[in-house]
């Protein structure tokens, strides 16, 4: 990677000398030189420098003013100021415009070599990083259609965990969901039967045709094809200020155009179901269910039917559903967070049920079953995984939920079940932890004389350093080092009492390779030297 260098100085000898510097050894090439700032500005664009070396005092325009202009034109350029003026004011101004170095004349050649080597290395590292970011951005842009399709699917199927997560994904995909209609389409054969063709290339072609037609009607669209149901799902996006009636009219017109085109050119019929005009993107899964219901009713009305959800004349009571994303987040909170937080989430979710106690019951039963499966399916460390437990707990929970008359009673029943589940999940934990601590203590007792470390215990017992430290502190009241020191000095006392060994021998026998450190620990522990201690026993 060749770097481009620009040099400015009003003294020809210095200018010539700097140009004669062995730049090629550093992978650089001088692309421009100038005797003052004005001449430098004229050459800046063509020079496109990565590195600028500029004198401060020059006629017409000084080096600091030139550097400021260079920074405006090339924000990433690295600038080195050369001056014979050892002035804090110059240094302060140089720093304010982002000058990397401030070197005094006469310049020491070795200092210049070190500076150039260091700065060119930093420039290359920065360029590599920027190139990596550009590659990632290029890959992201090329993947944008697939990412938007994934986002649409996650919205429609309720997989996104919370509005903040939805907003973050929306922003990263350069989307703004202000007003939308969910549209579900099903393809039929000439005889009115579902076309069983599952060739993904053909479906991809269909989706592209549909998107083009929606775009012709000025509708931005997020698309998803559900291979399980063989349905084409669309989130049709509109501007917030557009009238709801106008949005629906354009959506109906676009769907009609799609029907005409696929029948004329592909000899295929399409039915469409549309949800209602909505604004909250996080509620798209509810609108999807509406559109799906409308689409599936079309089969009873013939082919090339477009049916709006509002035309079904169903009870307008809001359907209560806990999304997949909400369910996943709740289970993580319940098992890996705190019960208090899980309780708050539960009230927040079921608060939407309002008077729909029937919907709340079914949602509660589904949530209870999911939570009881969670330790098995999500690798949560628990005693449940290691033993068979009584399934009647689940049966009794479902029975109690079914007997509830209000949403409040449903929540209370769930909380009691979850308390029992967490108790079941954690019971025996103290006993297991105590057994682990005893094993660690036994290992230290047997290996105290070696070069014992926390890393060795981590490898031996397959748990983290933090977890070992926490357990030792909880069950012994000591840190690892405190416990190890206690064990070692119990043996030290016995060895001194035997009167058979010299102190340096004892130090090595209990694991202290550094005799000076052994003496230091001994004096801190007993308030005397080993020889003084010997006299007291």
C-alpha positions in Angstrom: 0.0 0.0 0.0 1.9 3.1 -1.2 1.3 6.3 0.8 1.4 9.8 -0.7 3.5 12.5 0.9 3.3 16.3 0.6 6.1 18.6 1.9 6.0 22.4 2.5 8.9 24.6 3.5 10.0 28.1 2.3 13.7 27.2 2.7 14.9 25.3 -0.4 17.7 23.4 1.4 15.2 22.0 4.0 12.6 21.3 1.3 15.2 19.5 -0.9 16.5 17.6 2.1 13.1 16.4 3.2 12.3 15.3 -0.4 15.5 13.4 -0.5 14.5 11.4 2.6 14.4 7.7 1.7 10.6 7.6 1.5 10.5 4.5 -0.6 11.9 2.5 2.3 8.7 3.3 4.1 6.5 2.6 1.1 5.9 6.3 0.4 6.1 8.6 -2.6 6.3 12.4 -2.6 3.4 13.6 -4.7 3.8 17.4 -4.2 6.1 20.0 -2.6 5.4 23.7 -2.1 7.3 26.8 -0.7 4.3 28.2 1.1 0.7 27.5 2.1 -0.9 29.2 -0.9 1.1 27.1 -3.4 0.3 24.1 -1.2 -3.5 24.7 -1.4 -3.3 24.8 -5.2 -1.6 21.4 -5.2 -3.6 19.7 -2.5 -6.3 18.1 -4.7 -3.9 16.6 -7.1 -1.5 15.5 -4.4 -4.2 13.8 -2.3 -1.7 13.3 0.5 -1.9 10.7 3.3 1.0 12.5 5.1 1.9 16.2 5.2 5.1 17.7 6.6 4.8 21.4 6.8 6.9 24.3 8.1 5.0 26.8 10.3 6.5 30.1 9.3 6.0 30.6 5.5 5.1 33.7 3.5 1.6 34.2 2.2 0.0 31.4 4.3 1.6 29.8 7.2 1.7 26.1 7.9 -1.1 26.1 10.5 -3.5 27.9 8.3 -2.6 25.5 5.4 -3.0 22.5 7.7 -6.5 23.6 8.7 -7.5 23.9 5.0 -5.8 20.5 4.2 -7.8 18.9 7.1 -11.1 20.3 5.6 -10.3 18.8 2.2 -8.8 15.5 3.5 -10.2 14.8 7.0 -8.0 11.6 7.4 -4.7 13.2 6.4 -1.8 12.9 9.0 0.0 16.2 9.6 3.5 16.8 11.0 4.5 20.4 11.8 8.1 21.4 11.5 9.3 24.6 13.1 12.2 26.4 14.7 9.9 28.1 17.1 9.6 26.3 20.4 6.3 28.0 21.3 3.4 26.7 23.3 1.0 28.9 21.4 2.0 27.2 18.1 1.7 23.7 19.7 -1.7 24.5 21.2 -3.0 25.8 17.8 -1.5 22.7 16.0 -3.3 20.4 18.4 -6.6 22.2 17.9 -6.5 21.5 14.2 -5.5 17.8 14.6 -1.8 17.9 13.9 -0.3 14.5 14.9 3.3 15.7 15.5 5.1 18.9 16.4 8.9 18.6 15.7 11.5 21.3 16.2 14.2 22.3 13.8 16.9 21.4 13.2 15.3 18.0 12.9 17.3 15.0 14.2 17.5 12.4 11.4 16.9 9.5 13.7 13.9 11.2 15.3 12.5 11.8 11.8 13.0 8.2 10.9 11.3 7.0 14.0 8.4 9.5 13.5 7.9 8.5 9.9 8.0 4.8 10.6 5.5 5.1 13.4 3.1 7.4 11.5 3.1 5.4 8.3 2.4 2.3 10.3 -0.5 4.0 11.9 -1.8 5.3 8.6 -1.7 1.9 7.0 -3.5 0.3 10.0 -6.2 3.0 9.8 -6.6 2.5 6.0 -6.9 -1.3 6.5 -9.5 -0.7 9.1 -11.4 1.7 6.9 -11.2 -0.7 4.0 -12.6 -3.5 6.2 -15.5 -1.2 7.2 -16.1 -0.4 3.5 -16.1 -4.1 2.6 -18.6 -4.7 5.4 -20.7 -1.8 4.3 -20.6 -3.1 0.7 -21.6 -6.6 1.9 -24.3 -5.2 4.0 -25.7 -3.2 1.1 -25.7 -6.2 -1.2 -27.4 -8.2 1.5 -30.0 -5.5 2.3 -32.9 -7.2 0.4 -32.4 -10.5 2.3 -32.0 -8.7 5.6 -35.2 -6.7 5.0 -37.0 -10.0 4.1 -35.7 -11.5 7.4 -36.9 -8.4 9.3 -40.3 -8.7 7.7 -40.6 -12.3 8.6 -39.6 -11.6 12.2 -42.1 -8.8 12.5 -45.0 -10.9 11.0 -44.2 -13.9 13.1 -43.7 -11.9 16.3 -40.1 -13.0 16.8 -38.7 -9.5 17.7 -38.1 -9.0 21.5 -39.4 -5.6 22.3 -40.1 -2.3 20.5 -36.5 -1.0 21.2 -35.1 -4.0 19.3 -37.5 -3.5 16.5 -36.5 0.2 16.3 -32.8 -0.6 16.2 -33.3 -3.1 13.3 -35.5 -0.6 11.5 -32.8 2.1 11.7 -30.0 -0.2 10.6 -32.1 -1.3 7.5 -32.9 2.4 6.7 -36.6 1.8 7.2 -39.3 3.9 8.8 -42.6 2.2 9.5 -45.1 5.0 9.9 -48.3 3.5 8.4 -48.8 0.0 6.8 -51.1 -2.7 5.7 -50.3 -6.4 5.9 -51.2 -8.3 2.8 -51.3 -12.1 2.4 -51.6 -13.8 -1.0 -52.1 -17.4 -2.1 -51.5 -18.8 -5.5 -54.1 -21.1 -7.0 -54.0 -23.4 -10.0 -56.4 -23.1 -12.9 -58.8 -25.6 -11.2 -58.7 -23.6 -8.0 -56.4 -26.0 -6.1 -53.3 -24.9 -4.4 -50.2 -25.1 -6.6 -47.9 -27.6 -4.8 -44.8 -26.3 -6.7 -42.1 -25.7 -4.1 -39.3 -24.5 -6.4 -37.8 -21.6 -4.5 -36.5 -20.0 -7.7 -40.0 -19.8 -9.1 -41.3 -18.3 -5.8 -38.5 -15.8 -5.8 -39.5 -14.7 -9.3 -43.1 -14.3 -8.2 -42.1 -12.2 -5.2 -40.1 -9.9 -7.5 -43.0 -9.5 -9.9 -45.3 -8.6 -7.0 -42.8 -6.1 -5.6 -42.4 -4.4 -9.0 -46.2 -3.9 -9.3 -46.5 -2.6 -5.7 -43.7 -0.1 -6.5 -45.5 1.0 -9.7 -48.3 2.1 -7.3 -45.8 4.0 -5.2 -45.9 1.5 -2.4 -42.7 0.5 -0.6 -42.9 -3.1 0.4 -41.3 -5.7 2.7 -41.8 -9.2 1.5 -41.7 -12.7 2.9 -42.6 -16.1 1.4 -43.8 -18.7 3.9 -42.8 -22.1 2.5 -44.9 -24.0 5.1 -48.2 -22.3 4.2 -47.2 -21.4 0.6 -48.4 -17.8 1.3 -46.9 -14.6 0.0 -46.7 -12.0 2.9 -46.2 -8.3 2.4 -46.0 -5.3 4.6 -47.1 -2.4 2.4 -45.6 0.9 3.7 -47.2 4.3 3.4 -46.4 7.8 4.5 -47.9 8.8 7.9 -49.8 11.8 6.4 -51.6 9.7 3.8 -55.4 9.1 4.5 -56.2 5.5 5.6 -58.9 5.2 2.9 -56.3 6.3 0.2 -53.8 3.7 1.5 -56.3 0.9 1.4 -57.5 2.0 -2.1 -54.0 1.9 -3.5 -53.3 -1.5 -1.9 -56.5 -3.0 -3.4 -55.7 -1.5 -6.8 -52.2 -3.0 -6.7 -53.5 -6.4 -5.7 -56.0 -6.3 -8.5 -53.2 -5.5 -11.0 -51.2 -8.4 -9.7 -54.1 -10.7 -10.3 -54.5 -9.5 -13.8 -50.8 -9.9 -14.7 -50.3 -13.4 -13.3 -53.5 -14.7 -14.9 -52.7 -13.1 -18.3 -49.0 -14.2 -18.4 -48.7 -17.1 -16.1 -52.2 -18.6 -16.2 -52.3 -18.6 -12.4 -55.0 -17.2 -10.1 -54.3 -15.2 -6.9 -56.4 -14.6 -3.8 -55.4 -11.8 -1.4 -56.4 -11.0 2.2 -55.6 -7.5 3.7 -55.4 -6.5 7.3 -56.4 -3.1 8.6 -54.4 0.2 8.2 -52.0 0.3 11.1 -49.2 2.5 12.5 -47.4 0.5 15.2 -45.0 -1.8 13.4 -44.6 -3.9 16.6 -48.2 -4.9 16.1 -47.5 -6.3 12.7 -47.9 -9.9 13.9 -51.5 -9.2 14.9 -52.2 -7.5 11.5 -50.7 -10.5 9.8 -53.2 -12.8 11.5 -56.0 -10.6 10.3 -54.8 -10.7 6.7 -54.2 -14.4 6.9 -57.8 -15.0 8.1 -59.1 -12.8 5.3 -57.0 -14.6 2.7 -58.1 -18.1 3.8 -61.8 -17.1 3.6 -61.3 -16.3 -0.1 -61.3 -19.9 -1.0 -65.0 -20.1 -0.3 -65.7 -17.2 -2.6 -63.9 -18.3 -5.7 -60.7 -17.3 -7.5 -59.0 -13.9 -7.9 -60.7 -12.7 -4.8 -59.5 -9.8 -2.6 -60.9 -9.7 0.8 -60.4 -7.1 3.6 -60.4 -8.2 7.2 -63.0 -5.6 8.0 -65.3 -7.2 5.5 -65.4 -10.4 7.6 -67.7 -8.7 10.1 -65.9 -10.5 13.0 -66.1 -9.4 16.6 -63.8 -6.4 16.8 -62.5 -7.5 20.3 -58.8 -7.3 20.2 -57.2 -10.7 20.0 -54.7 -11.4 22.8 -51.5 -13.1 21.7 -48.0 -13.3 23.3 -45.5 -13.1 20.5 -42.6 -15.5 20.1 -40.2 -12.7 20.9 -42.0 -11.7 24.1 -42.1 -15.4 25.1 -38.4 -15.9 24.5 -37.4 -12.8 26.5 -39.7 -13.7 29.4 -38.2 -17.2 29.7 -34.6 -15.8 29.7 -35.6 -13.4 32.4 -37.3 -16.1 34.5 -34.4 -18.5 34.4 -31.4 -16.3 34.1 -32.6 -12.9 35.5 -34.7 -12.4 38.5 -38.2 -13.5 39.5 -39.2 -9.9 40.3 -38.3 -8.8 36.8 -40.2 -11.8 35.3 -43.2 -10.9 37.4 -43.2 -7.3 36.0 -42.9 -8.6 32.4 -45.8 -11.0 33.0 -48.1 -8.2 34.2 -47.0 -6.1 31.2 -47.8 -8.8 28.7 -51.1 -9.9 30.2 -52.1 -6.3 30.8 -53.0 -6.2 27.0 -55.5 -9.0 27.5 -58.0 -6.5 29.1 -61.3 -8.4 29.5 -60.3 -11.3 27.1 -59.9 -13.9 29.9 -60.4 -16.7 27.4 -57.5 -15.5 25.2 -55.4 -15.0 28.4 -56.1 -18.6 29.5 -54.8 -20.1 26.2 -51.8 -17.8 26.2 -51.0 -18.7 29.8 -51.2 -22.4 29.1 -48.9 -22.0 26.1 -46.5 -19.9 28.2 -46.4 -22.4 31.0 -45.7 -25.3 28.7 -42.9 -23.4 27.0 -41.3 -22.4 30.3 -41.3 -26.0 31.5 -39.6 -27.1 28.3 -37.1 -24.3 28.4 -34.4 -25.9 30.6 -34.2 -28.8 28.3 -34.3 -27.0 25.0 -32.0 -24.0 25.8 -29.1 -25.5 27.7 -30.0 -23.8 31.0 -27.9 -25.2 33.8 -30.4 -26.9 36.1 -31.1 -30.0 38.1 -34.3 -30.5 36.0 -32.1 -31.6 33.1 -30.5 -34.4 35.1 -33.6 -36.1 36.4 -37.2 -37.0 35.5 -39.7 -34.8 37.2 -43.4 -35.2 37.8 -45.4 -34.1 34.7 -48.5 -33.8 36.9 -47.1 -30.4 37.9 -47.8 -29.3 34.3 -51.2 -31.0 34.2 -52.2 -29.4 37.5 -51.0 -26.0 36.3 -53.1 -26.2 33.1 -56.2 -27.4 35.1 -55.9 -24.4 37.5 -55.5 -21.9 34.6 -58.6 -23.3 33.0 -60.6 -22.7 36.2 -59.7 -19.0 36.3 -62.4 -16.5 35.6 -60.4 -13.3 35.2 -57.1 -12.3 33.7 -55.9 -11.3 37.2 -56.6 -14.8 38.4 -54.7 -16.2 35.4 -51.7 -14.1 36.2 -51.8 -15.2 39.9 -52.0 -18.8 38.9 -49.0 -18.4 36.5 -46.9 -16.8 39.2 -47.5 -19.6 41.6 -46.6 -22.1 38.9 -43.4 -20.2 38.0 -42.4 -20.0 41.7 -42.7 -23.7 42.0 -40.8 -24.2 38.7 -37.9 -21.9 39.8 -37.8 -23.8 43.2 -37.7 -27.1 41.3 -35.0 -25.7 39.0 -32.8 -24.5 41.9 -33.4 -27.0 44.6 -30.2 -28.9 45.4 -28.0 -26.1 44.1 -26.5 -25.5 47.6 -25.7 -29.1 48.0 -24.1 -29.3 44.5 -22.1 -26.1 45.2 -20.9 -27.4 48.6 -19.7 -30.6 47.0 -17.8 -28.6 44.4 -16.2 -26.4 47.1 -15.1 -29.5 49.1 -13.6 -31.0 46.0 -11.7 -27.8 45.3 -10.5 -27.7 49.0 -9.4 -31.3 48.8 -7.5 -30.6 45.6 -5.7 -27.6 47.1 -4.9 -29.7 50.3 -3.2 -32.3 48.1 -1.4 -30.0 45.7 -0.5 -27.0 47.8 3.2 -27.6 47.3 3.1 -27.2 43.6 2.7 -24.1 41.4 -1.0 -24.0 42.1 -3.2 -21.3 40.3 -6.8 -20.4 39.6 -6.2 -21.4 36.0 -5.4 -24.9 37.1 -8.6 -25.1 39.2 -10.6 -23.8 36.2 -9.2 -26.4 33.9 -9.6 -29.1 36.5 -13.2 -28.4 37.5 -14.5 -26.8 34.3 -15.9 -23.7 35.9 -14.8 -20.0 35.6 -12.4 -18.2 37.9 -15.2 -15.9 39.0 -17.4 -18.8 39.9 -14.7 -20.5 41.9 -13.9 -17.3 43.8 -17.6 -16.7 44.5 -18.1 -20.2 45.9 -14.9 -20.2 48.0 -15.9 -16.8 49.5 -19.5 -18.0 50.2 -18.7 -21.4 51.8 -15.2 -20.7 53.4 -15.2 -17.0 53.9 -11.8 -16.9 52.1 -10.4 -16.1 48.7 -8.4 -18.7 46.8 -5.1 -17.2 47.8 -6.1 -16.8 51.5 -7.2 -20.5 51.6 -4.0 -21.7 49.9 -1.8 -19.6 52.2 -3.6 -21.1 55.3 -3.0 -24.6 54.0 0.7 -24.0 53.3 1.4 -22.4 56.6 -0.2 -25.2 58.6 2.5 -27.4 57.0 5.1 -24.7 57.6 4.3 -24.8 61.4 4.6 -28.6 61.4 7.9 -28.5 59.5 9.4 -25.9 61.8 8.3 -27.8 64.9 10.0 -31.0 63.5 13.3 -29.0 63.6 14.7 -31.0 60.7 14.8 -28.5 57.9 16.3 -25.1 57.1 13.9 -22.3 56.3 14.8 -22.2 52.5 14.0 -25.9 52.4 10.7 -25.4 54.1 9.8 -22.6 51.8 10.4 -24.8 48.7 8.6 -27.8 50.3 5.3 -25.8 50.7 5.4 -24.2 47.3 7.3 -20.9 47.7 10.1 -20.8 45.1 11.0 -17.2 46.0 12.5 -17.4 49.5 12.3 -13.6 50.0 8.6 -13.6 49.3 8.2 -16.5 51.8 9.9 -14.5 54.5 7.7 -11.5 53.7 4.5 -13.5 53.9 5.7 -15.2 57.1 6.4 -11.9 58.9 3.1 -10.4 57.8 1.3 -13.5 59.1 3.0 -14.0 62.4 4.6 -10.6 63.1 8.1 -12.2 63.4 10.7 -14.0 61.4 10.8 -17.9 61.1 13.7 -18.1 63.4 11.9 -16.1 66.1 8.9 -18.2 65.6 10.9 -21.4 66.1 12.0 -20.1 69.5 8.4 -19.7 70.6 7.3 -23.2 69.9 
